[in-house]
Amino acid sequence: MDINKELRLAISTGEVHFGLEQTRKAIEAKKAKLIIVSSNCPDKGLRRMRKVKIYKFNGTNPELGAACGKPFSISTLAILNPGQSSILSL
């Protein structure tokens, strides 16, 4: 599976929230189906949460941002609705 392609498809056809605060809110609201965390995410507490499936992205914040097609760094993101992507099978 091409993670970059699936991320962009999920972003364009589904519902995705970016950033630590938005990810935490999605987890607390029990709306997050998958959390993607960059390898250098500053908040290790997210990785200990077992309420939702967590995928460790093999890249830094800027690389995750680029994979999402965004011009900024992304440390975490929450997939609420995958849309037409098959990203939940990670």
PDB file of N, CA, C and O in Angstrom:
ATOM      1  N   MET A   1       0.845  -1.173   0.000  1.00  0.00           N
ATOM      2  CA  MET A   1       0.000   0.000   0.000  1.00  0.00           C
ATOM      3  C   MET A   1       0.894   1.240   0.000  1.00  0.00           C
ATOM      4  O   MET A   1       1.860   1.318   0.759  1.00  0.00           O
ATOM      5  N   ASP A   2       0.568   2.195  -0.848  1.00  0.00           N
ATOM      6  CA  ASP A   2       1.290   3.468  -0.898  1.00  0.00           C
ATOM      7  C   ASP A   2       0.647   4.422   0.107  1.00  0.00           C
ATOM      8  O   ASP A   2      -0.423   4.973  -0.151  1.00  0.00           O
ATOM      9  N   ILE A   3       1.305   4.616   1.255  1.00  0.00           N
ATOM     10  CA  ILE A   3       0.750   5.419   2.339  1.00  0.00           C
ATOM     11  C   ILE A   3       0.496   6.859   1.896  1.00  0.00           C
ATOM     12  O   ILE A   3      -0.507   7.455   2.289  1.00  0.00           O
ATOM     13  N   ASN A   4       1.390   7.423   1.084  1.00  0.00           N
ATOM     14  CA  ASN A   4       1.208   8.803   0.631  1.00  0.00           C
ATOM     15  C   ASN A   4      -0.056   8.945  -0.209  1.00  0.00           C
ATOM     16  O   ASN A   4      -0.819   9.896  -0.035  1.00  0.00           O
ATOM     17  N   LYS A   5      -0.273   8.009  -1.110  1.00  0.00           N
ATOM     18  CA  LYS A   5      -1.462   8.036  -1.966  1.00  0.00           C
ATOM     19  C   LYS A   5      -2.730   7.879  -1.128  1.00  0.00           C
ATOM     20  O   LYS A   5      -3.712   8.592  -1.337  1.00  0.00           O
ATOM     21  N   GLU A   6      -2.703   6.946  -0.184  1.00  0.00           N
ATOM     22  CA  GLU A   6      -3.880   6.700   0.653  1.00  0.00           C
ATOM     23  C   GLU A   6      -4.176   7.891   1.572  1.00  0.00           C
ATOM     24  O   GLU A   6      -5.337   8.218   1.816  1.00  0.00           O
ATOM     25  N   LEU A   7      -3.123   8.534   2.077  1.00  0.00           N
ATOM     26  CA  LEU A   7      -3.318   9.731   2.903  1.00  0.00           C
ATOM     27  C   LEU A   7      -4.011  10.828   2.108  1.00  0.00           C
ATOM     28  O   LEU A   7      -4.984  11.421   2.575  1.00  0.00           O
ATOM     29  N   ARG A   8      -3.515  11.095   0.919  1.00  0.00           N
ATOM     30  CA  ARG A   8      -4.108  12.155   0.087  1.00  0.00           C
ATOM     31  C   ARG A   8      -5.540  11.826  -0.310  1.00  0.00           C
ATOM     32  O   ARG A   8      -6.388  12.716  -0.372  1.00  0.00           O
ATOM     33  N   LEU A   9      -5.812  10.562  -0.577  1.00  0.00           N
ATOM     34  CA  LEU A   9      -7.173  10.160  -0.924  1.00  0.00           C
ATOM     35  C   LEU A   9      -8.106  10.322   0.272  1.00  0.00           C
ATOM     36  O   LEU A   9      -9.242  10.773   0.121  1.00  0.00           O
ATOM     37  N   ALA A  10      -7.629   9.956   1.454  1.00  0.00           N
ATOM     38  CA  ALA A  10      -8.435  10.134   2.664  1.00  0.00           C
ATOM     39  C   ALA A  10      -8.699  11.611   2.932  1.00  0.00           C
ATOM     40  O   ALA A  10      -9.804  11.981   3.330  1.00  0.00           O
ATOM     41  N   ILE A  11      -7.706  12.448   2.718  1.00  0.00           N
ATOM     42  CA  ILE A  11      -7.855  13.885   2.947  1.00  0.00           C
ATOM     43  C   ILE A  11      -8.848  14.493   1.961  1.00  0.00           C
ATOM     44  O   ILE A  11      -9.654  15.347   2.332  1.00  0.00           O
ATOM     45  N   SER A  12      -8.789  14.052   0.702  1.00  0.00           N
ATOM     46  CA  SER A  12      -9.667  14.654  -0.312  1.00  0.00           C
ATOM     47  C   SER A  12     -11.087  14.088  -0.303  1.00  0.00           C
ATOM     48  O   SER A  12     -12.023  14.785  -0.697  1.00  0.00           O
ATOM     49  N   THR A  13     -11.269  12.841   0.138  1.00  0.00           N
ATOM     50  CA  THR A  13     -12.611  12.246   0.068  1.00  0.00           C
ATOM     51  C   THR A  13     -13.226  11.937   1.425  1.00  0.00           C
ATOM     52  O   THR A  13     -14.416  11.634   1.513  1.00  0.00           O
ATOM     53  N   GLY A  14     -12.426  12.012   2.479  1.00  0.00           N
ATOM     54  CA  GLY A  14     -12.931  11.669   3.812  1.00  0.00           C
ATOM     55  C   GLY A  14     -12.857  12.846   4.755  1.00  0.00           C
ATOM     56  O   GLY A  14     -12.963  14.000   4.339  1.00  0.00           O
ATOM     57  N   GLU A  15     -12.672  12.547   6.038  1.00  0.00           N
ATOM     58  CA  GLU A  15     -12.547  13.579   7.058  1.00  0.00           C
ATOM     59  C   GLU A  15     -11.303  13.290   7.889  1.00  0.00           C
ATOM     60  O   GLU A  15     -11.179  12.233   8.508  1.00  0.00           O
ATOM     61  N   VAL A  16     -10.387  14.254   7.889  1.00  0.00           N
ATOM     62  CA  VAL A  16      -9.109  14.119   8.578  1.00  0.00           C
ATOM     63  C   VAL A  16      -8.858  15.382   9.395  1.00  0.00           C
ATOM     64  O   VAL A  16      -9.055  16.493   8.902  1.00  0.00           O
ATOM     65  N   HIS A  17      -8.425  15.216  10.640  1.00  0.00           N
ATOM     66  CA  HIS A  17      -8.059  16.341  11.494  1.00  0.00           C
ATOM     67  C   HIS A  17      -6.561  16.315  11.720  1.00  0.00           C
ATOM     68  O   HIS A  17      -5.982  15.259  11.975  1.00  0.00           O
ATOM     69  N   PHE A  18      -5.926  17.494  11.624  1.00  0.00           N
ATOM     70  CA  PHE A  18      -4.480  17.619  11.740  1.00  0.00           C
ATOM     71  C   PHE A  18      -4.083  18.247  13.066  1.00  0.00           C
ATOM     72  O   PHE A  18      -4.790  19.108  13.590  1.00  0.00           O
ATOM     73  N   GLY A  19      -2.943  17.812  13.610  1.00  0.00           N
ATOM     74  CA  GLY A  19      -2.362  18.432  14.795  1.00  0.00           C
ATOM     75  C   GLY A  19      -2.686  17.697  16.084  1.00  0.00           C
ATOM     76  O   GLY A  19      -3.641  16.924  16.160  1.00  0.00           O
ATOM     77  N   LEU A  20      -1.860  17.959  17.103  1.00  0.00           N
ATOM     78  CA  LEU A  20      -1.996  17.281  18.390  1.00  0.00           C
ATOM     79  C   LEU A  20      -3.334  17.564  19.070  1.00  0.00           C
ATOM     80  O   LEU A  20      -4.004  16.639  19.527  1.00  0.00           O
ATOM     81  N   GLU A  21      -3.720  18.823  19.138  1.00  0.00           N
ATOM     82  CA  GLU A  21      -4.959  19.169  19.848  1.00  0.00           C
ATOM     83  C   GLU A  21      -6.180  18.572  19.150  1.00  0.00           C
ATOM     84  O   GLU A  21      -7.061  18.012  19.804  1.00  0.00           O
ATOM     85  N   GLN A  22      -6.231  18.691  17.831  1.00  0.00           N
ATOM     86  CA  GLN A  22      -7.367  18.143  17.092  1.00  0.00           C
ATOM     87  C   GLN A  22      -7.408  16.616  17.192  1.00  0.00           C
ATOM     88  O   GLN A  22      -8.483  16.020  17.257  1.00  0.00           O
ATOM     89  N   THR A  23      -6.236  15.994  17.205  1.00  0.00           N
ATOM     90  CA  THR A  23      -6.162  14.539  17.352  1.00  0.00           C
ATOM     91  C   THR A  23      -6.663  14.114  18.725  1.00  0.00           C
ATOM     92  O   THR A  23      -7.439  13.165  18.836  1.00  0.00           O
ATOM     93  N   ARG A  24      -6.226  14.807  19.767  1.00  0.00           N
ATOM     94  CA  ARG A  24      -6.702  14.490  21.122  1.00  0.00           C
ATOM     95  C   ARG A  24      -8.220  14.640  21.228  1.00  0.00           C
ATOM     96  O   ARG A  24      -8.896  13.790  21.807  1.00  0.00           O
ATOM     97  N   LYS A  25      -8.744  15.722  20.665  1.00  0.00           N
ATOM     98  CA  LYS A  25     -10.194  15.957  20.707  1.00  0.00           C
ATOM     99  C   LYS A  25     -10.957  14.856  19.982  1.00  0.00           C
ATOM    100  O   LYS A  25     -12.013  14.423  20.445  1.00  0.00           O
ATOM    101  N   ALA A  26     -10.429  14.401  18.849  1.00  0.00           N
ATOM    102  CA  ALA A  26     -11.078  13.330  18.095  1.00  0.00           C
ATOM    103  C   ALA A  26     -11.056  12.015  18.872  1.00  0.00           C
ATOM    104  O   ALA A  26     -12.014  11.244  18.813  1.00  0.00           O
ATOM    105  N   ILE A  27      -9.968  11.755  19.599  1.00  0.00           N
ATOM    106  CA  ILE A  27      -9.872  10.546  20.417  1.00  0.00           C
ATOM    107  C   ILE A  27     -10.866  10.620  21.569  1.00  0.00           C
ATOM    108  O   ILE A  27     -11.595   9.664  21.835  1.00  0.00           O
ATOM    109  N   GLU A  28     -10.891  11.761  22.249  1.00  0.00           N
ATOM    110  CA  GLU A  28     -11.797  11.928  23.392  1.00  0.00           C
ATOM    111  C   GLU A  28     -13.263  11.844  22.980  1.00  0.00           C
ATOM    112  O   GLU A  28     -14.100  11.354  23.738  1.00  0.00           O
ATOM    113  N   ALA A  29     -13.569  12.324  21.776  1.00  0.00           N
ATOM    114  CA  ALA A  29     -14.943  12.269  21.278  1.00  0.00           C
ATOM    115  C   ALA A  29     -15.280  10.906  20.676  1.00  0.00           C
ATOM    116  O   ALA A  29     -16.405  10.672  20.235  1.00  0.00           O
ATOM    117  N   LYS A  30     -14.286  10.010  20.663  1.00  0.00           N
ATOM    118  CA  LYS A  30     -14.447   8.656  20.112  1.00  0.00           C
ATOM    119  C   LYS A  30     -14.841   8.678  18.636  1.00  0.00           C
ATOM    120  O   LYS A  30     -15.615   7.842  18.171  1.00  0.00           O
ATOM    121  N   LYS A  31     -14.291   9.655  17.910  1.00  0.00           N
ATOM    122  CA  LYS A  31     -14.562   9.775  16.482  1.00  0.00           C
ATOM    123  C   LYS A  31     -13.396   9.291  15.627  1.00  0.00           C
ATOM    124  O   LYS A  31     -13.578   8.966  14.454  1.00  0.00           O
ATOM    125  N   ALA A  32     -12.198   9.244  16.209  1.00  0.00           N
ATOM    126  CA  ALA A  32     -11.006   8.846  15.462  1.00  0.00           C
ATOM    127  C   ALA A  32     -11.000   7.341  15.226  1.00  0.00           C
ATOM    128  O   ALA A  32     -11.209   6.555  16.150  1.00  0.00           O
ATOM    129  N   LYS A  33     -10.758   6.954  13.982  1.00  0.00           N
ATOM    130  CA  LYS A  33     -10.668   5.536  13.638  1.00  0.00           C
ATOM    131  C   LYS A  33      -9.216   5.095  13.500  1.00  0.00           C
ATOM    132  O   LYS A  33      -8.901   3.916  13.662  1.00  0.00           O
ATOM    133  N   LEU A  34      -8.330   6.051  13.199  1.00  0.00           N
ATOM    134  CA  LEU A  34      -6.906   5.764  13.049  1.00  0.00           C
ATOM    135  C   LEU A  34      -6.139   7.040  13.347  1.00  0.00           C
ATOM    136  O   LEU A  34      -6.539   8.127  12.931  1.00  0.00           O
ATOM    137  N   ILE A  35      -5.034   6.901  14.070  1.00  0.00           N
ATOM    138  CA  ILE A  35      -4.138   8.015  14.360  1.00  0.00           C
ATOM    139  C   ILE A  35      -2.823   7.728  13.649  1.00  0.00           C
ATOM    140  O   ILE A  35      -2.289   6.622  13.738  1.00  0.00           O
ATOM    141  N   ILE A  36      -2.306   8.725  12.947  1.00  0.00           N
ATOM    142  CA  ILE A  36      -1.002   8.600  12.311  1.00  0.00           C
ATOM    143  C   ILE A  36      -0.070   9.578  13.010  1.00  0.00           C
ATOM    144  O   ILE A  36      -0.375  10.765  13.132  1.00  0.00           O
ATOM    145  N   VAL A  37       1.070   9.069  13.468  1.00  0.00           N
ATOM    146  CA  VAL A  37       2.018   9.843  14.270  1.00  0.00           C
ATOM    147  C   VAL A  37       3.369   9.861  13.562  1.00  0.00           C
ATOM    148  O   VAL A  37       3.873   8.814  13.157  1.00  0.00           O
ATOM    149  N   SER A  38       3.958  11.050  13.413  1.00  0.00           N
ATOM    150  CA  SER A  38       5.282  11.144  12.795  1.00  0.00           C
ATOM    151  C   SER A  38       6.325  10.542  13.734  1.00  0.00           C
ATOM    152  O   SER A  38       6.091  10.388  14.933  1.00  0.00           O
ATOM    153  N   SER A  39       7.472  10.207  13.166  1.00  0.00           N
ATOM    154  CA  SER A  39       8.515   9.567  13.973  1.00  0.00           C
ATOM    155  C   SER A  39       9.091  10.497  15.036  1.00  0.00           C
ATOM    156  O   SER A  39       9.625  10.026  16.040  1.00  0.00           O
ATOM    157  N   ASN A  40       8.990  11.800  14.835  1.00  0.00           N
ATOM    158  CA  ASN A  40       9.530  12.743  15.817  1.00  0.00           C
ATOM    159  C   ASN A  40       8.415  13.556  16.486  1.00  0.00           C
ATOM    160  O   ASN A  40       8.614  14.717  16.842  1.00  0.00           O
ATOM    161  N   CYS A  41       7.275  12.953  16.649  1.00  0.00           N
ATOM    162  CA  CYS A  41       6.152  13.623  17.311  1.00  0.00           C
ATOM    163  C   CYS A  41       6.566  14.010  18.732  1.00  0.00           C
ATOM    164  O   CYS A  41       7.082  13.173  19.472  1.00  0.00           O
ATOM    165  N   PRO A  42       6.347  15.267  19.119  1.00  0.00           N
ATOM    166  CA  PRO A  42       6.796  15.713  20.443  1.00  0.00           C
ATOM    167  C   PRO A  42       5.981  15.166  21.611  1.00  0.00           C
ATOM    168  O   PRO A  42       6.423  15.276  22.755  1.00  0.00           O
ATOM    169  N   ASP A  43       4.825  14.591  21.372  1.00  0.00           N
ATOM    170  CA  ASP A  43       3.969  14.115  22.460  1.00  0.00           C
ATOM    171  C   ASP A  43       3.932  12.590  22.480  1.00  0.00           C
ATOM    172  O   ASP A  43       3.184  11.966  21.728  1.00  0.00           O
ATOM    173  N   LYS A  44       4.742  12.007  23.342  1.00  0.00           N
ATOM    174  CA  LYS A  44       4.798  10.546  23.456  1.00  0.00           C
ATOM    175  C   LYS A  44       3.523   9.984  24.084  1.00  0.00           C
ATOM    176  O   LYS A  44       3.243   8.794  23.943  1.00  0.00           O
ATOM    177  N   GLY A  45       2.751  10.817  24.769  1.00  0.00           N
ATOM    178  CA  GLY A  45       1.517  10.365  25.401  1.00  0.00           C
ATOM    179  C   GLY A  45       0.508   9.824  24.408  1.00  0.00           C
ATOM    180  O   GLY A  45      -0.266   8.927  24.740  1.00  0.00           O
ATOM    181  N   LEU A  46       0.503  10.354  23.199  1.00  0.00           N
ATOM    182  CA  LEU A  46      -0.435   9.869  22.185  1.00  0.00           C
ATOM    183  C   LEU A  46      -0.157   8.418  21.831  1.00  0.00           C
ATOM    184  O   LEU A  46      -1.079   7.647  21.566  1.00  0.00           O
ATOM    185  N   ARG A  47       1.109   8.053  21.830  1.00  0.00           N
ATOM    186  CA  ARG A  47       1.464   6.686  21.451  1.00  0.00           C
ATOM    187  C   ARG A  47       1.040   5.666  22.495  1.00  0.00           C
ATOM    188  O   ARG A  47       0.920   4.479  22.193  1.00  0.00           O
ATOM    189  N   ARG A  48       0.814   6.121  23.721  1.00  0.00           N
ATOM    190  CA  ARG A  48       0.385   5.207  24.774  1.00  0.00           C
ATOM    191  C   ARG A  48      -1.133   5.012  24.799  1.00  0.00           C
ATOM    192  O   ARG A  48      -1.632   4.120  25.485  1.00  0.00           O
ATOM    193  N   MET A  49      -1.858   5.833  24.061  1.00  0.00           N
ATOM    194  CA  MET A  49      -3.319   5.698  24.047  1.00  0.00           C
ATOM    195  C   MET A  49      -3.696   4.447  23.268  1.00  0.00           C
ATOM    196  O   MET A  49      -3.267   4.261  22.129  1.00  0.00           O
ATOM    197  N   ARG A  50      -4.463   3.630  23.859  1.00  0.00           N
ATOM    198  CA  ARG A  50      -4.863   2.376  23.212  1.00  0.00           C
ATOM    199  C   ARG A  50      -6.349   2.353  22.868  1.00  0.00           C
ATOM    200  O   ARG A  50      -6.923   1.299  22.597  1.00  0.00           O
ATOM    201  N   LYS A  51      -6.951   3.521  22.883  1.00  0.00           N
ATOM    202  CA  LYS A  51      -8.372   3.603  22.568  1.00  0.00           C
ATOM    203  C   LYS A  51      -8.617   3.521  21.068  1.00  0.00           C
ATOM    204  O   LYS A  51      -9.730   3.241  20.622  1.00  0.00           O
ATOM    205  N   VAL A  52      -7.576   3.765  20.308  1.00  0.00           N
ATOM    206  CA  VAL A  52      -7.697   3.794  18.855  1.00  0.00           C
ATOM    207  C   VAL A  52      -6.403   3.263  18.239  1.00  0.00           C
ATOM    208  O   VAL A  52      -5.338   3.352  18.849  1.00  0.00           O
ATOM    209  N   LYS A  53      -6.498   2.719  17.047  1.00  0.00           N
ATOM    210  CA  LYS A  53      -5.336   2.173  16.359  1.00  0.00           C
ATOM    211  C   LYS A  53      -4.384   3.309  15.983  1.00  0.00           C
ATOM    212  O   LYS A  53      -4.813   4.350  15.486  1.00  0.00           O
ATOM    213  N   ILE A  54      -3.087   3.097  16.226  1.00  0.00           N
ATOM    214  CA  ILE A  54      -2.066   4.108  15.937  1.00  0.00           C
ATOM    215  C   ILE A  54      -1.067   3.536  14.937  1.00  0.00           C
ATOM    216  O   ILE A  54      -0.571   2.420  15.092  1.00  0.00           O
ATOM    217  N   TYR A  55      -0.787   4.333  13.907  1.00  0.00           N
ATOM    218  CA  TYR A  55       0.204   3.954  12.898  1.00  0.00           C
ATOM    219  C   TYR A  55       1.379   4.922  13.008  1.00  0.00           C
ATOM    220  O   TYR A  55       1.186   6.137  12.967  1.00  0.00           O
ATOM    221  N   LYS A  56       2.590   4.394  13.147  1.00  0.00           N
ATOM    222  CA  LYS A  56       3.789   5.225  13.224  1.00  0.00           C
ATOM    223  C   LYS A  56       4.313   5.463  11.813  1.00  0.00           C
ATOM    224  O   LYS A  56       4.759   4.536  11.136  1.00  0.00           O
ATOM    225  N   PHE A  57       4.251   6.715  11.385  1.00  0.00           N
ATOM    226  CA  PHE A  57       4.735   7.118  10.069  1.00  0.00           C
ATOM    227  C   PHE A  57       6.252   7.139  10.092  1.00  0.00           C
ATOM    228  O   PHE A  57       6.843   7.725  10.998  1.00  0.00           O
ATOM    229  N   ASN A  58       6.892   6.516   9.120  1.00  0.00           N
ATOM    230  CA  ASN A  58       8.363   6.452   9.071  1.00  0.00           C
ATOM    231  C   ASN A  58       8.927   7.703   8.426  1.00  0.00           C
ATOM    232  O   ASN A  58       9.571   7.645   7.378  1.00  0.00           O
ATOM    233  N   GLY A  59       8.677   8.826   9.062  1.00  0.00           N
ATOM    234  CA  GLY A  59       9.186  10.098   8.566  1.00  0.00           C
ATOM    235  C   GLY A  59       8.950  11.173   9.608  1.00  0.00           C
ATOM    236  O   GLY A  59       8.193  10.976  10.559  1.00  0.00           O
ATOM    237  N   THR A  60       9.596  12.296   9.426  1.00  0.00           N
ATOM    238  CA  THR A  60       9.495  13.407  10.369  1.00  0.00           C
ATOM    239  C   THR A  60       8.235  14.236  10.108  1.00  0.00           C
ATOM    240  O   THR A  60       7.483  13.968   9.171  1.00  0.00           O
ATOM    241  N   ASN A  61       8.021  15.240  10.950  1.00  0.00           N
ATOM    242  CA  ASN A  61       6.866  16.137  10.803  1.00  0.00           C
ATOM    243  C   ASN A  61       6.791  16.759   9.403  1.00  0.00           C
ATOM    244  O   ASN A  61       5.730  16.718   8.782  1.00  0.00           O
ATOM    245  N   PRO A  62       7.893  17.336   8.888  1.00  0.00           N
ATOM    246  CA  PRO A  62       7.821  17.917   7.543  1.00  0.00           C
ATOM    247  C   PRO A  62       7.520  16.871   6.465  1.00  0.00           C
ATOM    248  O   PRO A  62       6.833  17.162   5.486  1.00  0.00           O
ATOM    249  N   GLU A  63       8.034  15.664   6.650  1.00  0.00           N
ATOM    250  CA  GLU A  63       7.780  14.605   5.668  1.00  0.00           C
ATOM    251  C   GLU A  63       6.326  14.160   5.701  1.00  0.00           C
ATOM    252  O   GLU A  63       5.748  13.861   4.656  1.00  0.00           O
ATOM    253  N   LEU A  64       5.727  14.113   6.885  1.00  0.00           N
ATOM    254  CA  LEU A  64       4.308  13.765   6.978  1.00  0.00           C
ATOM    255  C   LEU A  64       3.463  14.864   6.346  1.00  0.00           C
ATOM    256  O   LEU A  64       2.485  14.579   5.654  1.00  0.00           O
ATOM    257  N   GLY A  65       3.834  16.110   6.579  1.00  0.00           N
ATOM    258  CA  GLY A  65       3.120  17.219   5.935  1.00  0.00           C
ATOM    259  C   GLY A  65       3.181  17.120   4.420  1.00  0.00           C
ATOM    260  O   GLY A  65       2.173  17.304   3.738  1.00  0.00           O
ATOM    261  N   ALA A  66       4.370  16.828   3.894  1.00  0.00           N
ATOM    262  CA  ALA A  66       4.533  16.680   2.444  1.00  0.00           C
ATOM    263  C   ALA A  66       3.737  15.490   1.915  1.00  0.00           C
ATOM    264  O   ALA A  66       3.152  15.566   0.834  1.00  0.00           O
ATOM    265  N   ALA A  67       3.711  14.400   2.664  1.00  0.00           N
ATOM    266  CA  ALA A  67       2.953  13.216   2.250  1.00  0.00           C
ATOM    267  C   ALA A  67       1.460  13.527   2.160  1.00  0.00           C
ATOM    268  O   ALA A  67       0.737  12.943   1.352  1.00  0.00           O
ATOM    269  N   CYS A  68       1.014  14.456   3.005  1.00  0.00           N
ATOM    270  CA  CYS A  68      -0.402  14.859   3.000  1.00  0.00           C
ATOM    271  C   CYS A  68      -0.684  15.933   1.956  1.00  0.00           C
ATOM    272  O   CYS A  68      -1.836  16.315   1.748  1.00  0.00           O
ATOM    273  N   GLY A  69       0.371  16.421   1.299  1.00  0.00           N
ATOM    274  CA  GLY A  69       0.204  17.474   0.312  1.00  0.00           C
ATOM    275  C   GLY A  69       0.025  18.840   0.938  1.00  0.00           C
ATOM    276  O   GLY A  69      -0.565  19.729   0.324  1.00  0.00           O
ATOM    277  N   LYS A  70       0.525  19.023   2.148  1.00  0.00           N
ATOM    278  CA  LYS A  70       0.397  20.286   2.875  1.00  0.00           C
ATOM    279  C   LYS A  70       1.745  20.995   2.936  1.00  0.00           C
ATOM    280  O   LYS A  70       2.779  20.330   3.011  1.00  0.00           O
ATOM    281  N   PRO A  71       1.762  22.337   2.906  1.00  0.00           N
ATOM    282  CA  PRO A  71       3.018  23.080   2.954  1.00  0.00           C
ATOM    283  C   PRO A  71       3.498  23.369   4.375  1.00  0.00           C
ATOM    284  O   PRO A  71       4.213  24.345   4.602  1.00  0.00           O
ATOM    285  N   PHE A  72       3.111  22.529   5.328  1.00  0.00           N
ATOM    286  CA  PHE A  72       3.520  22.723   6.719  1.00  0.00           C
ATOM    287  C   PHE A  72       3.751  21.368   7.372  1.00  0.00           C
ATOM    288  O   PHE A  72       3.324  20.336   6.854  1.00  0.00           O
ATOM    289  N   SER A  73       4.430  21.381   8.514  1.00  0.00           N
ATOM    290  CA  SER A  73       4.728  20.155   9.251  1.00  0.00           C
ATOM    291  C   SER A  73       3.479  19.641   9.951  1.00  0.00           C
ATOM    292  O   SER A  73       2.652  20.422  10.424  1.00  0.00           O
ATOM    293  N   ILE A  74       3.352  18.333  10.012  1.00  0.00           N
ATOM    294  CA  ILE A  74       2.231  17.688  10.700  1.00  0.00           C
ATOM    295  C   ILE A  74       2.810  16.611  11.604  1.00  0.00           C
ATOM    296  O   ILE A  74       3.461  15.682  11.128  1.00  0.00           O
ATOM    297  N   SER A  75       2.575  16.731  12.906  1.00  0.00           N
ATOM    298  CA  SER A  75       3.104  15.730  13.830  1.00  0.00           C
ATOM    299  C   SER A  75       2.135  14.572  14.004  1.00  0.00           C
ATOM    300  O   SER A  75       2.558  13.422  14.132  1.00  0.00           O
ATOM    301  N   THR A  76       0.841  14.864  14.011  1.00  0.00           N
ATOM    302  CA  THR A  76      -0.168  13.809  14.117  1.00  0.00           C
ATOM    303  C   THR A  76      -1.382  14.178  13.279  1.00  0.00           C
ATOM    304  O   THR A  76      -1.622  15.345  12.968  1.00  0.00           O
ATOM    305  N   LEU A  77      -2.129  13.159  12.929  1.00  0.00           N
ATOM    306  CA  LEU A  77      -3.413  13.392  12.286  1.00  0.00           C
ATOM    307  C   LEU A  77      -4.354  12.266  12.667  1.00  0.00           C
ATOM    308  O   LEU A  77      -3.933  11.149  12.967  1.00  0.00           O
ATOM    309  N   ALA A  78      -5.632  12.586  12.647  1.00  0.00           N
ATOM    310  CA  ALA A  78      -6.661  11.607  13.002  1.00  0.00           C
ATOM    311  C   ALA A  78      -7.558  11.389  11.796  1.00  0.00           C
ATOM    312  O   ALA A  78      -8.061  12.344  11.204  1.00  0.00           O
ATOM    313  N   ILE A  79      -7.753  10.141  11.441  1.00  0.00           N
ATOM    314  CA  ILE A  79      -8.678   9.789  10.368  1.00  0.00           C
ATOM    315  C   ILE A  79     -10.033   9.542  11.016  1.00  0.00           C
ATOM    316  O   ILE A  79     -10.188   8.603  11.797  1.00  0.00           O
ATOM    317  N   LEU A  80     -11.007  10.375  10.699  1.00  0.00           N
ATOM    318  CA  LEU A  80     -12.361  10.206  11.224  1.00  0.00           C
ATOM    319  C   LEU A  80     -13.220   9.430  10.236  1.00  0.00           C
ATOM    320  O   LEU A  80     -14.048   8.603  10.619  1.00  0.00           O
ATOM    321  N   ASN A  81     -13.006   9.714   8.958  1.00  0.00           N
ATOM    322  CA  ASN A  81     -13.723   9.031   7.885  1.00  0.00           C
ATOM    323  C   ASN A  81     -12.705   8.828   6.769  1.00  0.00           C
ATOM    324  O   ASN A  81     -12.147   9.807   6.272  1.00  0.00           O
ATOM    325  N   PRO A  82     -12.444   7.575   6.356  1.00  0.00           N
ATOM    326  CA  PRO A  82     -11.417   7.341   5.349  1.00  0.00           C
ATOM    327  C   PRO A  82     -11.834   7.703   3.932  1.00  0.00           C
ATOM    328  O   PRO A  82     -11.004   7.717   3.023  1.00  0.00           O
ATOM    329  N   GLY A  83     -13.110   7.993   3.739  1.00  0.00           N
ATOM    330  CA  GLY A  83     -13.563   8.287   2.377  1.00  0.00           C
ATOM    331  C   GLY A  83     -13.352   7.089   1.484  1.00  0.00           C
ATOM    332  O   GLY A  83     -13.718   5.969   1.840  1.00  0.00           O
ATOM    333  N   GLN A  84     -12.766   7.316   0.327  1.00  0.00           N
ATOM    334  CA  GLN A  84     -12.549   6.243  -0.643  1.00  0.00           C
ATOM    335  C   GLN A  84     -11.210   5.536  -0.477  1.00  0.00           C
ATOM    336  O   GLN A  84     -10.886   4.639  -1.255  1.00  0.00           O
ATOM    337  N   SER A  85     -10.442   5.921   0.508  1.00  0.00           N
ATOM    338  CA  SER A  85      -9.135   5.294   0.716  1.00  0.00           C
ATOM    339  C   SER A  85      -9.273   4.016   1.526  1.00  0.00           C
ATOM    340  O   SER A  85     -10.291   3.776   2.176  1.00  0.00           O
ATOM    341  N   SER A  86      -8.239   3.211   1.473  1.00  0.00           N
ATOM    342  CA  SER A  86      -8.204   1.985   2.271  1.00  0.00           C
ATOM    343  C   SER A  86      -7.175   2.122   3.389  1.00  0.00           C
ATOM    344  O   SER A  86      -6.542   1.145   3.787  1.00  0.00           O
ATOM    345  N   ILE A  87      -7.018   3.329   3.882  1.00  0.00           N
ATOM    346  CA  ILE A  87      -6.004   3.623   4.895  1.00  0.00           C
ATOM    347  C   ILE A  87      -6.240   2.923   6.224  1.00  0.00           C
ATOM    348  O   ILE A  87      -5.293   2.708   6.980  1.00  0.00           O
ATOM    349  N   LEU A  88      -7.469   2.567   6.520  1.00  0.00           N
ATOM    350  CA  LEU A  88      -7.751   1.902   7.787  1.00  0.00           C
ATOM    351  C   LEU A  88      -7.179   0.497   7.860  1.00  0.00           C
ATOM    352  O   LEU A  88      -7.140  -0.103   8.934  1.00  0.00           O
ATOM    353  N   SER A  89      -6.736  -0.035   6.728  1.00  0.00           N
ATOM    354  CA  SER A  89      -6.160  -1.389   6.733  1.00  0.00           C
ATOM    355  C   SER A  89      -4.676  -1.396   7.106  1.00  0.00           C
ATOM    356  O   SER A  89      -4.033  -2.445   7.064  1.00  0.00           O
ATOM    357  N   LEU A  90      -4.126  -0.229   7.473  1.00  0.00           N
ATOM    358  CA  LEU A  90      -2.720  -0.151   7.911  1.00  0.00           C
ATOM    359  C   LEU A  90      -2.499  -0.943   9.172  1.00  0.00           C
ATOM    360  O   LEU A  90      -1.380  -0.991   9.683  1.00  0.00           O
TER     361      LEU A  90
END
